Amino acid sequence: MFGTARSPDTLAAARARDARLGWLQADVSRAAEVKAAVEAMVREAGRLDVLVNNAGVFQFASLERVSEALMRAQFEVNVYGATFAAQAALPALKASRGTIVNISSAAGHKPAPGGSHYGASKAALESLTRSWALELASDGVRVNAVAAGATETPGFDKMGLPPEKVASAKGAFVAEVPLGRMAAPGEVARWIVALADPEVTWVTGAVFAIDGGMSLT
């Protein structure tokens, strides 16, 4: 198994956390870096069976206050990055008749004030999921998405908010979840693993809401 990280510090932390994985530095918003990383993985492993497009950026801002930089960052990672990774992995995935799992969000189909551009980027990813599923079906490559709800990840700490605002944001998300809490990362990861299972041969083009009922509110 391999993973990528954008910054040297993040890469070092990832390697320290789990040395069993092969970690490579790549910014998914840069096509050449992604291509080089994927090719290195395939050379070392000899094949590629699963691509998980997990890199993501989420920052909230109203239409009145949203900046060009904020919009670009979210689409360049959430949409372009997933596309660059899928393109780079495609020859190997066709050879193995593998699978792509895109990580979307409840925001991709659940509107929220201040979340329009993040939601739009995830709605685009869900659209890519369905289109790629049709395009690649004849190659035996399945494409699905997991639309996660509020999950306890370091992403909240990267929103550029002071700690008290982060706590407030988490509280607002929990208030929309019928099960009354945020998910642990493992609760979402188990569904990614399930979709990547080579024995799951009859599921493609699906977007699975793994969100504690958040999409229902």
Buried (B, 14 or more C-beta within 10 A) or exposed (E): EBBBBBEEEBBEEBBEEEEEEBBBBBBBBBBEBBBBBBBBBBEEEEEBBBBBBBBBBBBBBEEEEBEEEBBBBBBBBBBBBBBBBBEBBBEBBBBBBBBBBBBBBBBBBBEBEBBBBBBBBBBBBBBBBBEBBEEBEEEBBBBBBBBBBBBEBEEBEEEEBEEEEBEEBBEEBBEBBEEEEBBEEEBBBEBBEBBBEEEEEEBBBBBBBBBBBBBEE
